[in-house]
Amino acid sequence: MDSKILRPKHRASPVSDDLRLASYPPPYPDGWYRLMSSKSLRRGQVRYLECLGRALVVWRSEDADDVHAMRAFCPHLGANLGHGRVRKDRIECPFHAWQFSGDGRVACIPYSDNVPSRIVTESFPVEEVYGQIFLYHRGGGIRQQASDEVPYPVPRVREVDDGSFTFRGHHDGGRVRMHIIEIVENAADFAHFASTHGRMIIPWTQIPIPGVELEYTSSLEFDDDRPWTMRAQVRTVPKVFGRRLERAKGNGVVTYSGAGSILNFRLTIPGQREVALYQTHLPIAPLEQQVDFHWFANPGIPRLLVWYIVGNWISQWRKDVRIWENKVYAEPPVLCRDDGPVGCARRWYRQFFPDWQPARKPYAASAETDTVDRSRVAWPVSSPDAGGGAKEYDGADSPSVSAGETG
């Protein structure tokens, strides 16, 4: 089921990309990235991709379902391997017919016995999960090989693995002119829920429902045992002409694996009906993300209900996109006491930017900044050597103080 969404006409950003980009962290953090669907790469097929600041060639073996990814240009004389063809499990260059195995090594030169065994082209770890092909990327100029150990696997859903959830749909979110880090900061920005998402809207549209508002309660959690994850929980209660409807409350739990490349949602509505949703971001350029949604649910949940749950989230996400496509990255941010644990999220996601050293600018002296809680920028984030378990931050002026509802 491929779903469509009614979108407002795209408006060109009044802010230049050069100006915006200069304010942000590096654009390609370490992590797993969805490249394409499995069905889009048949046996013996080759695909050329430009993403993550790289030119890649991805192919599937002729005689098996193995998927390989490596640097797109032949190390011999620079031909594009994307114009080549698959020979069993190897990629063959269209220029001189050199063949390369999935680990980037030269496997065959048809006109010579002198195969350079020391020449290894950059290749990448690949996983195929739930009909999607993922690649692990490391930034900072680190040379990669397909056999490299990776810090964590592509996240899975227990109910999909045991068969109790089945695939229920896909939505192509298209290209969004944003930095990938915005989707991470979104979870920590508790204050924006009321101002940006306070109106109930018709799923898959931007049409507000008159008289219906949403009240939010949020929390954020970091896990020392799985330091690559961040877990956000958002509870909603609808208010119809000011009257709270507790029986209609919803709950969303989002697990971030890496700095925004893969989000796993558990969306629950009354009656304990759950939908598992994958949201993935692939940086095509520093300020351009390909966004995709795939969702799973119990086969017994009616199609219309699944459509409603997923469409509700995607419509609210579109409201954020309007902001993200026209903003810069504030470093350091000027925060007030009730904004949410933005500082915690920033300290957490810096682990995925090993070479990034944020430029720290002093706060300007003014009446406004005199009231800023500067300690918020430097909230501590738990680290693996601090002991196991999860640490929860729910948006007050210290990590352990509860946040009020923001509706």
One Martini backbone bead per residue (centre of mass of N, CA, C, O) as a GRO file, in nm:
protein
  407
    1MET     BB    1   0.087   0.042   0.030
    2ASP     BB    2   0.072   0.350  -0.128
    3SER     BB    3   0.090   0.671  -0.002
    4LYS     BB    4  -0.072   0.981  -0.010
    5ILE     BB    5  -0.012   1.342   0.008
    6LEU     BB    6  -0.119   1.649   0.092
    7ARG     BB    7   0.049   1.938  -0.033
    8PRO     BB    8   0.201   2.208  -0.029
    9LYS     BB    9   0.342   2.427  -0.204
   10HIS     BB   10   0.652   2.486  -0.291
   11ARG     BB   11   0.889   2.698  -0.128
   12ALA     BB   12   1.129   2.896  -0.153
   13SER     BB   13   1.401   2.969   0.015
   14PRO     BB   14   1.524   3.271   0.164
   15VAL     BB   15   1.761   3.085   0.246
   16SER     BB   16   2.064   3.005   0.198
   17ASP     BB   17   2.250   2.718   0.190
   18ASP     BB   18   2.525   2.834   0.269
   19LEU     BB   19   2.435   2.969   0.529
   20ARG     BB   20   2.316   2.721   0.667
   21LEU     BB   21   2.556   2.516   0.651
   22ALA     BB   22   2.763   2.683   0.828
   23SER     BB   23   2.594   2.607   1.108
   24TYR     BB   24   2.645   2.305   1.087
   25PRO     BB   25   2.714   2.008   1.106
   26PRO     BB   26   2.807   1.757   0.970
   27PRO     BB   27   2.612   1.574   0.721
   28TYR     BB   28   2.759   1.263   0.785
   29PRO     BB   29   2.688   1.049   0.997
   30ASP     BB   30   2.719   0.785   1.164
   31GLY     BB   31   2.562   0.490   1.010
   32TRP     BB   32   2.260   0.371   0.913
   33TYR     BB   33   2.132   0.336   0.566
   34ARG     BB   34   1.885   0.373   0.344
   35LEU     BB   35   1.886   0.303  -0.005
   36MET     BB   36   1.665   0.065  -0.066
   37SER     BB   37   1.477  -0.161  -0.202
   38SER     BB   38   1.488  -0.491  -0.270
   39LYS     BB   39   1.304  -0.489  -0.536
   40SER     BB   40   1.509  -0.275  -0.687
   41LEU     BB   41   1.717  -0.540  -0.665
   42ARG     BB   42   1.806  -0.761  -0.869
   43ARG     BB   43   1.938  -1.013  -1.001
   44GLY     BB   44   2.219  -0.876  -1.160
   45GLN     BB   45   2.199  -0.587  -1.051
   46VAL     BB   46   2.276  -0.234  -1.102
   47ARG     BB   47   2.357   0.056  -0.888
   48TYR     BB   48   2.367   0.408  -0.887
   49LEU     BB   49   2.496   0.633  -0.623
   50GLU     BB   50   2.432   0.952  -0.453
   51CYS     BB   51   2.567   0.971  -0.121
   52LEU     BB   52   2.725   1.074   0.160
   53GLY     BB   53   2.955   1.196  -0.032
   54ARG     BB   54   2.910   0.960  -0.249
   55ALA     BB   55   3.001   0.704  -0.484
   56LEU     BB   56   2.792   0.426  -0.567
   57VAL     BB   57   2.784   0.065  -0.590
   58VAL     BB   58   2.508  -0.165  -0.638
   59TRP     BB   59   2.474  -0.528  -0.595
   60ARG     BB   60   2.346  -0.842  -0.718
   61SER     BB   61   2.371  -1.152  -0.739
   62GLU     BB   62   2.304  -1.401  -0.967
   63ASP     BB   63   2.317  -1.677  -0.755
   64ALA     BB   64   2.202  -1.473  -0.534
   65ASP     BB   65   2.112  -1.239  -0.251
   66ASP     BB   66   2.358  -1.079  -0.251
   67VAL     BB   67   2.484  -0.766  -0.123
   68HIS     BB   68   2.674  -0.491  -0.266
   69ALA     BB   69   2.923  -0.226  -0.174
   70MET     BB   70   3.098   0.040  -0.355
   71ARG     BB   71   3.298   0.213  -0.513
   72ALA     BB   72   3.222   0.339  -0.835
   73PHE     BB   73   3.530   0.370  -0.915
   74CYS     BB   74   3.775   0.254  -1.087
   75PRO     BB   75   4.116   0.208  -0.998
   76HIS     BB   76   4.242   0.197  -1.270
   77LEU     BB   77   4.067   0.448  -1.476
   78GLY     BB   78   3.765   0.549  -1.359
   79ALA     BB   79   3.529   0.392  -1.413
   80ASN     BB   80   3.187   0.325  -1.413
   81LEU     BB   81   3.038   0.056  -1.248
   82GLY     BB   82   2.735   0.123  -1.313
   83HIS     BB   83   2.801   0.026  -1.631
   84GLY     BB   84   2.818  -0.250  -1.557
   85ARG     BB   85   2.840  -0.602  -1.462
   86VAL     BB   86   2.732  -0.914  -1.356
   87ARG     BB   87   2.948  -1.187  -1.226
   88LYS     BB   88   2.779  -1.343  -1.036
   89ASP     BB   89   2.946  -1.186  -0.752
   90ARG     BB   90   3.052  -0.972  -0.956
   91ILE     BB   91   3.205  -0.677  -1.078
   92GLU     BB   92   3.218  -0.530  -1.406
   93CYS     BB   93   3.399  -0.343  -1.601
   94PRO     BB   94   3.335  -0.150  -1.898
   95PHE     BB   95   3.635  -0.108  -1.998
   96HIS     BB   96   3.846  -0.383  -1.902
   97ALA     BB   97   3.696  -0.617  -1.725
   98TRP     BB   98   3.725  -0.589  -1.447
   99GLN     BB   99   3.705  -0.772  -1.137
  100PHE     BB  100   3.494  -0.753  -0.836
  101SER     BB  101   3.450  -0.803  -0.521
  102GLY     BB  102   3.266  -0.725  -0.235
  103ASP     BB  103   3.558  -0.633  -0.091
  104GLY     BB  104   3.726  -0.478  -0.342
  105ARG     BB  105   3.871  -0.692  -0.496
  106VAL     BB  106   4.070  -0.820  -0.729
  107ALA     BB  107   3.971  -1.110  -0.931
  108CYS     BB  108   3.996  -1.009  -1.248
  109ILE     BB  109   4.208  -1.018  -1.553
  110PRO     BB  110   4.161  -1.110  -1.878
  111TYR     BB  111   4.476  -1.006  -1.989
  112SER     BB  112   4.595  -1.106  -1.695
  113ASP     BB  113   4.804  -1.251  -1.428
  114ASN     BB  114   4.847  -0.958  -1.289
  115VAL     BB  115   4.709  -0.941  -0.988
  116PRO     BB  116   4.646  -0.688  -0.758
  117SER     BB  117   4.629  -0.776  -0.425
  118ARG     BB  118   4.659  -0.478  -0.281
  119ILE     BB  119   4.405  -0.390  -0.420
  120VAL     BB  120   4.148  -0.196  -0.241
  121THR     BB  121   3.836  -0.114  -0.254
  122GLU     BB  122   3.592   0.052  -0.129
  123SER     BB  123   3.374  -0.087   0.115
  124PHE     BB  124   3.048  -0.204   0.257
  125PRO     BB  125   2.832  -0.254   0.489
  126VAL     BB  126   2.549  -0.487   0.463
  127GLU     BB  127   2.185  -0.484   0.507
  128GLU     BB  128   1.884  -0.694   0.509
  129VAL     BB  129   1.565  -0.546   0.609
  130TYR     BB  130   1.246  -0.572   0.543
  131GLY     BB  131   1.302  -0.499   0.228
  132GLN     BB  132   1.583  -0.347   0.300
  133ILE     BB  133   1.871  -0.147   0.221
  134PHE     BB  134   2.173  -0.125   0.411
  135LEU     BB  135   2.430   0.115   0.511
  136TYR     BB  136   2.752   0.165   0.645
  137HIS     BB  137   2.870   0.480   0.774
  138ARG     BB  138   3.181   0.663   0.773
  139GLY     BB  139   3.336   0.931   0.872
  140GLY     BB  140   3.632   1.125   0.853
  141GLY     BB  141   3.787   0.952   0.616
  142ILE     BB  142   3.723   0.660   0.656
  143ARG     BB  143   3.816   0.356   0.558
  144GLN     BB  144   3.625   0.097   0.409
  145GLN     BB  145   3.486  -0.237   0.478
  146ALA     BB  146   3.269  -0.498   0.458
  147SER     BB  147   3.415  -0.648   0.722
  148ASP     BB  148   3.347  -0.454   0.920
  149GLU     BB  149   3.286  -0.357   1.224
  150VAL     BB  150   2.992  -0.269   1.396
  151PRO     BB  151   2.830  -0.113   1.663
  152TYR     BB  152   2.546  -0.182   1.517
  153PRO     BB  153   2.247  -0.285   1.420
  154VAL     BB  154   1.978  -0.315   1.258
  155PRO     BB  155   1.679  -0.257   1.355
  156ARG     BB  156   1.420  -0.445   1.513
  157VAL     BB  157   1.103  -0.631   1.516
  158ARG     BB  158   0.960  -0.868   1.693
  159GLU     BB  159   0.680  -0.903   1.540
  160VAL     BB  160   0.808  -0.945   1.263
  161ASP     BB  161   0.985  -1.192   1.328
  162ASP     BB  162   0.721  -1.371   1.444
  163GLY     BB  163   0.456  -1.271   1.251
  164SER     BB  164   0.241  -1.067   1.395
  165PHE     BB  165   0.363  -0.873   1.188
  166THR     BB  166   0.289  -0.688   0.892
  167PHE     BB  167   0.299  -0.551   0.601
  168ARG     BB  168   0.115  -0.222   0.525
  169GLY     BB  169   0.332   0.009   0.416
  170HIS     BB  170   0.418   0.301   0.200
  171HIS     BB  171   0.609   0.621   0.206
  172ASP     BB  172   0.713   0.884   0.005
  173GLY     BB  173   0.862   1.180   0.130
  174GLY     BB  174   1.099   1.266  -0.020
  175ARG     BB  175   1.258   1.570  -0.059
  176VAL     BB  176   1.440   1.736   0.203
  177ARG     BB  177   1.551   2.065   0.316
  178MET     BB  178   1.768   1.922   0.537
  179HIS     BB  179   1.912   1.838   0.824
  180ILE     BB  180   1.944   1.543   0.997
  181ILE     BB  181   1.947   1.665   1.298
  182GLU     BB  182   1.651   1.768   1.328
  183ILE     BB  183   1.509   1.496   1.412
  184VAL     BB  184   1.653   1.491   1.690
  185GLU     BB  185   1.581   1.769   1.815
  186ASN     BB  186   1.273   1.730   1.812
  187ALA     BB  187   1.257   1.544   2.069
  188ALA     BB  188   1.379   1.777   2.274
  189ASP     BB  189   1.150   1.988   2.177
  190PHE     BB  190   0.889   2.027   2.374
  191ALA     BB  191   0.769   2.319   2.311
  192HIS     BB  192   0.671   2.263   2.004
  193PHE     BB  193   0.416   2.091   2.028
  194ALA     BB  194   0.206   2.314   2.086
  195SER     BB  195   0.275   2.525   1.854
  196THR     BB  196   0.291   2.308   1.602
  197HIS     BB  197   0.088   2.043   1.725
  198GLY     BB  198  -0.195   2.154   1.864
  199ARG     BB  199  -0.345   2.060   1.608
  200MET     BB  200  -0.584   1.884   1.467
  201ILE     BB  201  -0.556   1.672   1.177
  202ILE     BB  202  -0.605   1.546   0.881
  203PRO     BB  203  -0.504   1.281   0.751
  204TRP     BB  204  -0.279   1.355   0.486
  205THR     BB  205  -0.297   1.658   0.574
  206GLN     BB  206  -0.348   2.035   0.648
  207ILE     BB  207  -0.630   2.001   0.793
  208PRO     BB  208  -0.803   2.133   1.034
  209ILE     BB  209  -0.984   2.060   1.330
  210PRO     BB  210  -1.232   2.201   1.469
  211GLY     BB  211  -1.179   2.226   1.825
  212VAL     BB  212  -0.907   2.047   1.806
  213GLU     BB  213  -0.673   1.950   2.046
  214LEU     BB  214  -0.334   1.898   2.174
  215GLU     BB  215  -0.187   1.725   2.446
  216TYR     BB  216   0.142   1.719   2.598
  217THR     BB  217   0.378   1.452   2.694
  218SER     BB  218   0.736   1.432   2.767
  219SER     BB  219   1.029   1.218   2.692
  220LEU     BB  220   1.381   1.124   2.762
  221GLU     BB  221   1.614   0.852   2.667
  222PHE     BB  222   1.914   0.689   2.791
  223ASP     BB  223   2.141   0.409   2.706
  224ASP     BB  224   2.422   0.253   2.821
  225ASP     BB  225   2.389  -0.034   2.673
  226ARG     BB  226   2.274   0.160   2.414
  227PRO     BB  227   2.433   0.437   2.300
  228TRP     BB  228   2.288   0.460   2.001
  229THR     BB  229   2.033   0.534   2.169
  230MET     BB  230   1.710   0.707   2.158
  231ARG     BB  231   1.421   0.779   2.373
  232ALA     BB  232   1.091   0.873   2.287
  233GLN     BB  233   0.798   1.017   2.457
  234VAL     BB  234   0.450   1.065   2.344
  235ARG     BB  235   0.166   1.213   2.486
  236THR     BB  236  -0.188   1.224   2.403
  237VAL     BB  237  -0.465   1.468   2.439
  238PRO     BB  238  -0.766   1.543   2.350
  239LYS     BB  239  -0.941   1.861   2.278
  240VAL     BB  240  -1.287   1.951   2.290
  241PHE     BB  241  -1.358   2.252   2.350
  242GLY     BB  242  -1.162   2.199   2.626
  243ARG     BB  243  -1.218   1.886   2.644
  244ARG     BB  244  -1.100   1.610   2.783
  245LEU     BB  245  -1.004   1.284   2.620
  246GLU     BB  246  -0.888   1.014   2.771
  247ARG     BB  247  -0.997   0.772   2.588
  248ALA     BB  248  -0.820   0.916   2.329
  249LYS     BB  249  -0.544   0.851   2.394
  250GLY     BB  250  -0.197   0.862   2.308
  251ASN     BB  251   0.109   0.675   2.196
  252GLY     BB  252   0.466   0.750   2.150
  253VAL     BB  253   0.754   0.557   2.048
  254VAL     BB  254   1.098   0.659   1.992
  255THR     BB  255   1.376   0.504   1.824
  256TYR     BB  256   1.704   0.597   1.799
  257SER     BB  257   1.944   0.497   1.539
  258GLY     BB  258   2.122   0.725   1.550
  259ALA     BB  259   2.147   1.047   1.368
  260GLY     BB  260   1.845   1.001   1.199
  261SER     BB  261   1.835   0.744   1.000
  262ILE     BB  262   1.668   0.574   1.232
  263LEU     BB  263   1.317   0.525   1.305
  264ASN     BB  264   1.124   0.378   1.576
  265PHE     BB  265   0.782   0.319   1.597
  266ARG     BB  266   0.520   0.327   1.859
  267LEU     BB  267   0.178   0.325   1.787
  268THR     BB  268  -0.090   0.419   2.013
  269ILE     BB  269  -0.428   0.338   2.076
  270PRO     BB  270  -0.711   0.280   2.175
  271GLY     BB  271  -0.707  -0.073   2.244
  272GLN     BB  272  -0.403  -0.144   2.179
  273ARG     BB  273  -0.324  -0.032   1.902
  274GLU     BB  274  -0.051  -0.120   1.686
  275VAL     BB  275   0.229   0.051   1.524
  276ALA     BB  276   0.507  -0.006   1.312
  277LEU     BB  277   0.758   0.249   1.235
  278TYR     BB  278   0.958   0.349   0.968
  279GLN     BB  279   1.211   0.610   0.960
  280THR     BB  280   1.407   0.743   0.689
  281HIS     BB  281   1.744   0.887   0.622
  282LEU     BB  282   1.900   1.018   0.317
  283PRO     BB  283   2.182   1.180   0.223
  284ILE     BB  284   2.227   1.349  -0.079
  285ALA     BB  285   2.286   1.611   0.078
  286PRO     BB  286   2.347   1.824   0.325
  287LEU     BB  287   2.031   1.960   0.247
  288GLU     BB  288   1.927   1.647   0.163
  289GLN     BB  289   1.646   1.428   0.209
  290GLN     BB  290   1.553   1.097   0.201
  291VAL     BB  291   1.218   0.998   0.278
  292ASP     BB  292   1.091   0.708   0.460
  293PHE     BB  293   0.802   0.483   0.498
  294HIS     BB  294   0.738   0.195   0.716
  295TRP     BB  295   0.475  -0.048   0.796
  296PHE     BB  296   0.342  -0.236   1.084
  297ALA     BB  297   0.090  -0.497   1.159
  298ASN     BB  298  -0.172  -0.644   1.251
  299PRO     BB  299  -0.390  -0.805   1.039
  300GLY     BB  300  -0.657  -0.725   1.220
  301ILE     BB  301  -0.616  -0.440   1.147
  302PRO     BB  302  -0.764  -0.208   0.999
  303ARG     BB  303  -0.682  -0.022   0.732
  304LEU     BB  304  -0.805   0.251   0.823
  305LEU     BB  305  -0.656   0.267   1.097
  306VAL     BB  306  -0.370   0.266   0.990
  307TRP     BB  307  -0.404   0.514   0.812
  308TYR     BB  308  -0.461   0.706   1.049
  309ILE     BB  309  -0.207   0.675   1.223
  310VAL     BB  310   0.007   0.741   1.006
  311GLY     BB  311  -0.117   1.007   0.891
  312ASN     BB  312  -0.090   1.170   1.147
  313TRP     BB  313   0.213   1.179   1.164
  314ILE     BB  314   0.289   1.285   0.875
  315SER     BB  315   0.136   1.552   0.900
  316GLN     BB  316   0.302   1.660   1.140
  317TRP     BB  317   0.580   1.642   1.005
  318ARG     BB  318   0.521   1.861   0.786
  319LYS     BB  319   0.532   2.097   0.985
  320ASP     BB  320   0.836   2.075   1.038
  321VAL     BB  321   0.949   2.109   0.751
  322ARG     BB  322   0.891   2.413   0.722
  323ILE     BB  323   1.113   2.483   0.925
  324TRP     BB  324   1.374   2.322   0.838
  325GLU     BB  325   1.393   2.467   0.541
  326ASN     BB  326   1.445   2.773   0.714
  327LYS     BB  327   1.699   2.708   0.895
  328VAL     BB  328   1.928   2.713   1.157
  329TYR     BB  329   2.210   2.654   1.366
  330ALA     BB  330   2.224   2.692   1.710
  331GLU     BB  331   2.556   2.794   1.840
  332PRO     BB  332   2.440   2.833   2.097
  333PRO     BB  333   2.157   2.798   2.257
  334VAL     BB  334   1.874   2.988   2.362
  335LEU     BB  335   1.743   2.895   2.671
  336CYS     BB  336   1.484   2.787   2.857
  337ARG     BB  337   1.354   2.603   3.117
  338ASP     BB  338   1.101   2.473   2.910
  339ASP     BB  339   1.219   2.338   2.638
  340GLY     BB  340   1.425   2.106   2.692
  341PRO     BB  341   1.682   1.848   2.626
  342VAL     BB  342   1.890   1.969   2.407
  343GLY     BB  343   2.172   1.926   2.532
  344CYS     BB  344   2.155   1.618   2.556
  345ALA     BB  345   2.118   1.553   2.256
  346ARG     BB  346   2.384   1.683   2.162
  347ARG     BB  347   2.576   1.507   2.325
  348TRP     BB  348   2.482   1.239   2.205
  349TYR     BB  349   2.526   1.296   1.881
  350ARG     BB  350   2.843   1.342   1.878
  351GLN     BB  351   2.933   1.039   1.840
  352PHE     BB  352   2.864   1.063   1.510
  353PHE     BB  353   3.103   1.308   1.519
  354PRO     BB  354   3.429   1.261   1.561
  355ASP     BB  355   3.539   1.554   1.409
  356TRP     BB  356   3.356   1.741   1.581
  357GLN     BB  357   3.395   2.096   1.672
  358PRO     BB  358   3.226   2.310   1.826
  359ALA     BB  359   3.144   2.637   1.809
  360ARG     BB  360   3.191   2.861   2.075
  361LYS     BB  361   2.975   3.113   2.166
  362PRO     BB  362   2.908   3.385   2.318
  363TYR     BB  363   2.695   3.544   2.496
  364ALA     BB  364   2.501   3.797   2.478
  365ALA     BB  365   2.456   4.100   2.628
  366SER     BB  366   2.134   4.084   2.785
  367ALA     BB  367   1.826   4.068   2.910
  368GLU     BB  368   1.762   3.796   2.787
  369THR     BB  369   2.030   3.630   2.860
  370ASP     BB  370   2.013   3.669   3.173
  371THR     BB  371   1.768   3.433   3.180
  372VAL     BB  372   1.943   3.207   3.102
  373ASP     BB  373   1.993   2.856   3.125
  374ARG     BB  374   2.312   2.750   3.079
  375SER     BB  375   2.310   2.452   3.188
  376ARG     BB  376   2.149   2.323   2.952
  377VAL     BB  377   2.389   2.294   2.742
  378ALA     BB  378   2.553   2.094   2.980
  379TRP     BB  379   2.414   1.845   3.006
  380PRO     BB  380   2.439   1.533   3.104
  381VAL     BB  381   2.537   1.231   2.950
  382SER     BB  382   2.532   0.922   2.948
  383SER     BB  383   2.779   0.665   2.989
  384PRO     BB  384   2.919   0.353   2.968
  385ASP     BB  385   3.097   0.419   3.247
  386ALA     BB  386   2.819   0.480   3.439
  387GLY     BB  387   2.650   0.248   3.390
  388GLY     BB  388   2.376   0.085   3.363
  389GLY     BB  389   2.109   0.187   3.187
  390ALA     BB  390   1.854   0.423   3.201
  391LYS     BB  391   1.807   0.773   3.116
  392GLU     BB  392   1.582   1.031   3.219
  393TYR     BB  393   1.434   1.314   3.035
  394ASP     BB  394   1.164   1.570   3.113
  395GLY     BB  395   1.227   1.908   3.089
  396ALA     BB  396   1.371   2.044   3.310
  397ASP     BB  397   1.638   2.191   3.508
  398SER     BB  398   1.677   1.876   3.536
  399PRO     BB  399   1.700   1.540   3.456
  400SER     BB  400   1.492   1.458   3.722
  401VAL     BB  401   1.266   1.652   3.637
  402SER     BB  402   0.953   1.702   3.577
  403ALA     BB  403   0.722   1.755   3.323
  404GLY     BB  404   0.488   1.930   3.196
  405GLU     BB  405   0.229   2.001   3.031
  406THR     BB  406   0.202   2.155   2.682
  407GLY     BB  407  -0.112   2.233   2.605
   0.00000   0.00000   0.00000
